[in-house]
Amino acid sequence: MLQEPGHGLDLAGANKAGHQLFFANMTRSLRLLQGLRLSPTAKIRATDVLQLRQYSGNVISTIDVLAAAGLLIEDRPTRIERYFAAKTSTLPPVMKDQLEVWLQVLTNGAHQAPRQIPRDPKTIRAHILGIEPIIHAWAEAGIQSFAEVTRADITAALEETTARRHIAGNGLKSLFTTLKGRRLIFANPTRGMKASPKGSTIPLALDAAVIREELNSPNPVVALAVALVAFHALTKKQLSALRLTDISDGHLILDNRDIPLAAPVRTRLATWLDHRNRTWPESANPHLLINRRTAPRLLPVSRQYPWNGLTLRTQVLREDRILHEIHATGGDIRRICDLFGLSVEGATRYLNTVEHPDLTLEGEQVPRT
């Protein structure tokens, strides 16, 4: 019988009871939904599954099961659609309708001129983030339609924009190009406008003591996550998507790259896998990182897990690792592109620090154990 030292808790028994309760709730939820089906073969809308909350039903796992069985109609608003609605709800009706056309083109792509492939949700969010203050300012000034916007309006708006000028300019170009292509405006006021210069920050090295403290965290999932970023510069997205099968014989297969894991990473990996197997022995979740919420399911953990509450930020820790590598190799840009999967443009940001008089790195490369 497995017990957690010092607490006398039967973890194996507790997890078995939890799994039994989970499947009982799942069966009950599916029986409740059966009454909503028009026929024995009819599919069920995701929005109908959400109604299970008022009956204490299991919403997330029920949606997973129905999707896996091919019985789900996904009609829930996406995160981007909810974000878009929140940012445009107070705009004039015509402007809002025009923006909805633009959103549909960004999300689904377009086969008619101007043709466009669907954009990544992050790109769409950046476009909305960049133009949102500008279009609200136009609406407050009395503009009811984007057909009324002139080149002078755009130039003035961009001149007043500082930190988001680059993404604002890209967002406005995308918007007016789409509206002109759909004949919702008479002319594209952004045509021929030069792209706004892209702002760039200089990556800075972290204090090795701060990294070492988190590397030696008593929480095994924190120690492993920090190690994977500190030694191999993984992103939040890559971490949450890692599967158990991505690691074999001390190597990590990531985006067609074969990465030999550093010794401190292998040590923390073994500790985490032991903890994972003791805590959730019956979990079928294929992902490397799991928690109490995802262990009974097949979902990845949130990208914020386990970083909430830590002093370290993933992006800054990743930048620290790449920064040390570019200095250790004397500015070998090809090496960091191959090692970390960066583009030449992305790697140049780190290369520019090599000759920077205020960024000479001294001492050992961070993560030492």
C-alpha positions as CSV (number, residue, x, y, z in Angstrom):
1,M,0.0,0.0,0.0
2,L,1.5,3.4,-1.0
3,Q,1.6,6.0,1.6
4,E,2.9,9.6,1.6
5,P,5.6,9.8,4.3
6,G,4.5,11.7,7.4
7,H,0.8,11.9,6.5
8,G,-0.4,8.3,6.6
9,L,-2.6,8.8,3.5
10,D,-3.4,5.9,1.2
11,L,-2.7,7.6,-2.1
12,A,-3.4,4.5,-4.2
13,G,-6.8,3.9,-2.5
14,A,-7.7,7.6,-2.7
15,N,-6.9,7.7,-6.4
16,K,-8.9,4.5,-7.1
17,A,-11.9,5.9,-5.3
18,G,-11.5,9.2,-7.2
19,H,-11.5,7.3,-10.5
20,Q,-14.6,5.4,-9.6
21,L,-16.4,8.6,-8.7
22,F,-15.2,10.2,-11.9
23,F,-16.7,7.4,-14.1
24,A,-19.9,7.4,-12.1
25,N,-20.3,11.1,-12.7
26,M,-19.5,10.6,-16.4
27,T,-22.1,7.9,-16.8
28,R,-24.7,10.1,-15.1
29,S,-23.8,13.0,-17.3
30,L,-24.2,11.0,-20.5
31,R,-27.6,9.6,-19.4
32,L,-28.8,13.2,-18.8
33,L,-27.7,14.2,-22.3
34,Q,-29.5,11.2,-23.8
35,G,-32.8,12.9,-23.2
36,L,-31.7,15.8,-25.3
37,R,-31.0,13.7,-28.4
38,L,-33.6,13.9,-31.2
39,S,-32.7,10.3,-32.2
40,P,-30.4,7.6,-31.0
41,T,-27.8,8.7,-33.6
42,A,-28.2,12.4,-33.3
43,K,-25.1,14.4,-32.3
44,I,-25.1,16.7,-29.2
45,R,-24.1,20.3,-29.1
46,A,-21.3,21.4,-26.8
47,T,-23.5,24.3,-25.6
48,D,-26.1,21.7,-24.4
49,V,-23.3,19.9,-22.5
50,L,-22.6,23.2,-20.7
51,Q,-26.1,23.0,-19.1
52,L,-24.9,20.0,-17.1
53,R,-23.3,22.4,-14.6
54,Q,-26.7,23.2,-13.1
55,Y,-27.1,19.4,-12.5
56,S,-23.6,18.9,-11.1
57,G,-22.6,17.1,-14.3
58,N,-19.1,16.6,-15.5
59,V,-18.8,19.1,-18.4
60,I,-15.2,18.9,-19.6
61,S,-14.8,15.2,-19.6
62,T,-18.2,14.6,-21.2
63,I,-17.2,16.9,-24.1
64,D,-14.0,14.9,-24.5
65,V,-15.9,11.6,-24.6
66,L,-18.5,12.8,-27.1
67,A,-15.8,14.3,-29.3
68,A,-13.8,11.1,-29.3
69,A,-17.0,9.2,-30.2
70,G,-17.8,11.6,-33.1
71,L,-21.0,12.6,-31.4
72,L,-20.2,16.3,-30.6
73,I,-21.2,19.4,-32.5
74,E,-18.7,22.1,-31.4
75,D,-20.7,25.3,-31.2
76,R,-19.0,27.0,-28.3
77,P,-17.4,30.5,-29.0
78,T,-13.7,30.2,-29.3
79,R,-11.4,32.1,-27.1
80,I,-10.6,34.6,-29.9
81,E,-14.3,35.1,-30.6
82,R,-14.9,35.9,-26.9
83,Y,-12.0,38.2,-26.8
84,F,-13.2,39.9,-30.0
85,A,-16.7,40.3,-28.7
86,A,-15.4,41.9,-25.5
87,K,-13.3,44.4,-27.4
88,T,-15.9,45.4,-30.0
89,S,-19.2,45.3,-28.1
90,T,-19.6,49.1,-27.7
91,L,-18.6,50.0,-31.3
92,P,-21.2,51.4,-33.8
93,P,-23.1,48.6,-35.6
94,V,-21.6,49.2,-39.1
95,M,-18.0,49.1,-37.7
96,K,-18.8,46.0,-35.7
97,D,-20.3,44.2,-38.8
98,Q,-17.2,45.1,-40.8
99,L,-14.9,43.9,-38.1
100,E,-16.8,40.6,-37.9
101,V,-16.2,40.1,-41.7
102,W,-12.5,40.7,-41.0
103,L,-12.5,38.2,-38.1
104,Q,-14.1,35.5,-40.3
105,V,-11.4,36.0,-43.0
106,L,-8.6,35.8,-40.4
107,T,-10.1,32.8,-38.7
108,N,-11.2,30.7,-41.8
109,G,-9.0,32.1,-44.6
110,A,-10.4,33.2,-48.0
111,H,-10.4,31.7,-51.5
112,Q,-11.5,34.9,-53.2
113,A,-9.1,37.8,-53.8
114,P,-7.3,38.8,-51.8
115,R,-6.7,35.1,-50.9
116,Q,-5.5,34.3,-47.4
117,I,-4.7,31.3,-45.3
118,P,-6.2,31.1,-41.8
119,R,-4.1,33.1,-39.3
120,D,-2.8,31.7,-36.0
121,P,-5.0,32.7,-33.0
122,K,-2.0,34.5,-31.5
123,T,-1.7,36.7,-34.7
124,I,-5.4,37.5,-34.6
125,R,-5.2,38.4,-31.0
126,A,-2.2,40.7,-31.7
127,H,-4.1,42.4,-34.5
128,I,-7.1,43.0,-32.3
129,L,-4.9,44.2,-29.4
130,G,-3.1,46.6,-31.7
131,I,-6.1,48.3,-33.4
132,E,-8.6,48.2,-30.4
133,P,-7.6,51.6,-28.9
134,I,-7.5,53.3,-32.3
135,I,-10.9,52.1,-33.6
136,H,-12.5,53.1,-30.2
137,A,-11.0,56.6,-30.5
138,W,-12.4,56.9,-34.1
139,A,-15.8,55.8,-32.8
140,E,-15.7,58.4,-30.0
141,A,-14.8,61.0,-32.6
142,G,-18.1,60.2,-34.5
143,I,-16.9,57.7,-37.2
144,Q,-19.6,55.2,-37.9
145,S,-17.9,53.1,-40.6
146,F,-14.4,52.3,-41.7
147,A,-15.3,53.7,-45.1
148,E,-15.0,57.1,-43.5
149,V,-11.4,56.6,-42.3
150,T,-8.8,58.5,-44.3
151,R,-5.1,58.0,-44.7
152,A,-4.6,61.1,-42.5
153,D,-6.6,59.5,-39.7
154,I,-4.4,56.4,-39.8
155,T,-1.2,58.4,-39.9
156,A,-2.3,60.5,-36.9
157,A,-3.4,57.4,-35.0
158,L,-0.1,55.6,-35.5
159,E,1.9,58.7,-34.5
160,E,0.1,58.7,-31.2
161,T,0.8,55.0,-30.7
162,T,4.1,54.1,-29.2
163,A,4.6,50.7,-27.7
164,R,2.1,49.0,-30.0
165,R,2.8,50.9,-33.2
166,H,4.2,48.0,-35.1
167,I,1.3,45.6,-34.3
168,A,-1.2,48.4,-34.7
169,G,0.1,49.2,-38.2
170,N,0.0,45.5,-39.2
171,G,-3.6,45.1,-37.8
172,L,-4.9,48.2,-39.7
173,K,-3.3,47.0,-43.0
174,S,-4.9,43.6,-42.5
175,L,-8.3,45.1,-41.7
176,F,-8.5,47.6,-44.6
177,T,-7.1,45.2,-47.1
178,T,-9.8,42.7,-46.2
179,L,-12.6,45.3,-46.3
180,K,-11.5,46.6,-49.6
181,G,-11.3,43.1,-51.0
182,R,-14.9,42.5,-49.8
183,R,-16.0,45.8,-51.3
184,L,-17.1,47.1,-47.9
185,I,-15.0,50.3,-48.3
186,F,-14.3,52.4,-51.4
187,A,-10.5,52.6,-51.0
188,N,-7.8,51.1,-48.9
189,P,-6.2,54.0,-47.0
190,T,-3.2,51.9,-45.9
191,R,-2.2,51.0,-49.5
192,G,1.5,51.8,-50.1
193,M,2.1,52.7,-46.4
194,K,5.5,51.6,-45.1
195,A,5.5,49.2,-42.2
196,S,6.1,50.7,-38.8
197,P,9.5,49.8,-37.3
198,K,9.3,46.8,-35.0
199,G,10.2,47.5,-31.4
200,S,12.8,45.2,-29.9
201,T,14.0,44.6,-26.4
202,I,17.4,43.5,-25.3
203,P,17.4,40.1,-23.5
204,L,19.1,40.3,-20.1
205,A,20.8,37.6,-18.0
206,L,19.1,36.4,-14.9
207,D,20.6,36.0,-11.4
208,A,21.9,32.4,-11.2
209,A,20.8,32.1,-7.6
210,V,17.2,32.7,-8.5
211,I,17.2,30.0,-11.1
212,R,19.1,27.6,-8.8
213,E,16.5,28.1,-6.1
214,E,13.6,27.0,-8.4
215,L,15.7,24.2,-9.9
216,N,15.9,22.7,-6.4
217,S,12.2,23.2,-5.6
218,P,10.7,20.5,-3.4
219,N,7.8,20.3,-5.9
220,P,9.0,17.9,-8.6
221,V,6.9,19.3,-11.4
222,V,8.3,22.8,-10.8
223,A,11.9,21.5,-10.7
224,L,11.4,19.6,-14.0
225,A,9.7,22.5,-15.8
226,V,12.4,25.0,-14.7
227,A,15.1,22.5,-15.7
228,L,13.7,21.9,-19.2
229,V,13.5,25.7,-19.9
230,A,16.8,26.6,-18.1
231,F,18.8,23.9,-20.0
232,H,17.0,23.5,-23.2
233,A,15.0,26.7,-23.6
234,L,11.6,25.1,-24.2
235,T,8.5,27.4,-24.5
236,K,5.3,27.2,-22.4
237,K,3.5,25.7,-25.4
238,Q,6.2,23.0,-25.9
239,L,6.2,22.1,-22.2
240,S,2.4,21.6,-22.0
241,A,2.4,19.6,-25.2
242,L,5.2,17.2,-24.3
243,R,4.2,13.6,-24.3
244,L,5.8,10.7,-22.4
245,T,6.7,9.1,-25.8
246,D,8.7,12.3,-26.7
247,I,11.4,11.2,-24.3
248,S,13.4,8.1,-24.7
249,D,16.9,6.9,-23.6
250,G,17.8,10.4,-22.3
251,H,16.8,12.1,-25.5
252,L,14.0,14.5,-26.2
253,I,12.4,14.6,-29.7
254,L,11.0,18.0,-30.3
255,D,10.0,19.5,-33.6
256,N,12.2,17.0,-35.5
257,R,15.1,17.8,-33.3
258,D,16.9,15.2,-31.2
259,I,18.0,16.8,-28.0
260,P,20.2,15.0,-25.5
261,L,18.9,15.9,-22.1
262,A,21.3,17.4,-19.6
263,A,22.2,15.4,-16.6
264,P,20.3,17.7,-14.1
265,V,17.2,17.4,-16.3
266,R,17.4,13.6,-16.4
267,T,17.6,13.6,-12.6
268,R,14.5,15.8,-12.2
269,L,12.7,13.9,-14.9
270,A,13.2,10.6,-13.0
271,T,11.9,12.3,-9.7
272,W,8.9,13.6,-11.5
273,L,8.0,10.3,-13.2
274,D,8.2,8.5,-9.8
275,H,6.0,11.1,-8.2
276,R,3.5,11.0,-11.2
277,N,3.3,7.2,-11.0
278,R,2.8,7.2,-7.2
279,T,0.2,10.0,-7.3
280,W,-1.8,9.0,-10.4
281,P,-1.0,5.3,-11.0
282,E,-4.1,4.7,-13.2
283,S,-3.8,7.8,-15.3
284,A,-4.0,7.2,-19.1
285,N,-3.0,10.8,-19.9
286,P,-0.2,10.6,-22.5
287,H,1.3,14.0,-21.6
288,L,4.5,14.3,-19.5
289,L,3.1,17.0,-17.2
290,I,-0.3,16.3,-15.5
291,N,-2.1,17.6,-12.5
292,R,-5.2,16.7,-10.5
293,R,-7.5,18.2,-13.1
294,T,-5.9,16.5,-16.2
295,A,-4.9,13.1,-14.7
296,P,-8.3,11.5,-15.3
297,R,-8.5,13.0,-18.8
298,L,-6.3,13.1,-21.9
299,L,-5.9,16.9,-22.0
300,P,-2.6,18.8,-21.6
301,V,-2.1,21.0,-18.6
302,S,-2.6,24.7,-18.9
303,R,0.4,26.6,-20.3
304,Q,0.4,28.5,-17.0
305,Y,1.1,25.3,-15.1
306,P,3.2,25.1,-12.9
307,W,4.4,28.7,-13.3
308,N,1.7,30.5,-11.4
309,G,3.2,31.7,-8.1
310,L,6.8,31.3,-9.2
311,T,9.2,34.3,-9.4
312,L,10.6,33.1,-12.7
313,R,8.8,33.8,-16.1
314,T,9.2,31.2,-18.8
315,Q,10.1,33.6,-21.5
316,V,12.8,35.4,-19.5
317,L,14.3,32.1,-18.4
318,R,14.3,30.9,-22.0
319,E,16.0,34.1,-23.1
320,D,18.6,33.7,-20.4
321,R,19.6,30.2,-21.7
322,I,19.8,31.4,-25.3
323,L,21.8,34.5,-24.3
324,H,24.4,32.4,-22.5
325,E,24.7,30.1,-25.5
326,I,25.3,32.9,-28.0
327,H,28.0,34.4,-25.7
328,A,29.6,31.0,-25.1
329,T,29.9,30.3,-28.8
330,G,31.2,33.8,-29.6
331,G,28.1,34.7,-31.7
332,D,27.6,31.5,-33.6
333,I,24.1,32.3,-34.9
334,R,23.8,29.0,-36.9
335,R,24.3,27.0,-33.7
336,I,21.6,28.7,-31.7
337,C,19.2,28.4,-34.7
338,D,19.8,24.7,-34.8
339,L,19.9,24.2,-31.0
340,F,16.8,26.1,-30.1
341,G,14.7,26.1,-33.4
342,L,15.0,29.9,-33.8
343,S,14.7,31.8,-37.1
344,V,17.7,33.9,-38.2
345,E,15.7,37.0,-37.4
346,G,14.9,35.7,-33.9
347,A,18.5,34.7,-33.3
348,T,19.8,38.1,-34.5
349,R,18.2,39.7,-31.4
350,Y,20.6,37.7,-29.2
351,L,23.5,38.2,-31.6
352,N,23.2,41.9,-31.1
353,T,24.1,41.5,-27.4
354,V,27.5,40.0,-28.1
355,E,29.2,43.4,-28.7
356,H,27.0,45.3,-26.4
357,P,29.2,47.1,-23.8
358,D,26.7,46.7,-21.0
359,L,25.9,43.0,-21.5
360,T,29.2,41.2,-21.0
361,L,28.4,38.0,-19.2
362,E,30.7,37.0,-16.4
363,G,30.9,33.9,-14.3
364,E,29.5,30.4,-14.9
365,Q,26.6,29.5,-17.1
366,V,23.5,29.4,-14.9
367,P,22.0,26.2,-14.1
368,R,24.5,24.5,-11.8
369,T,23.3,22.0,-9.3
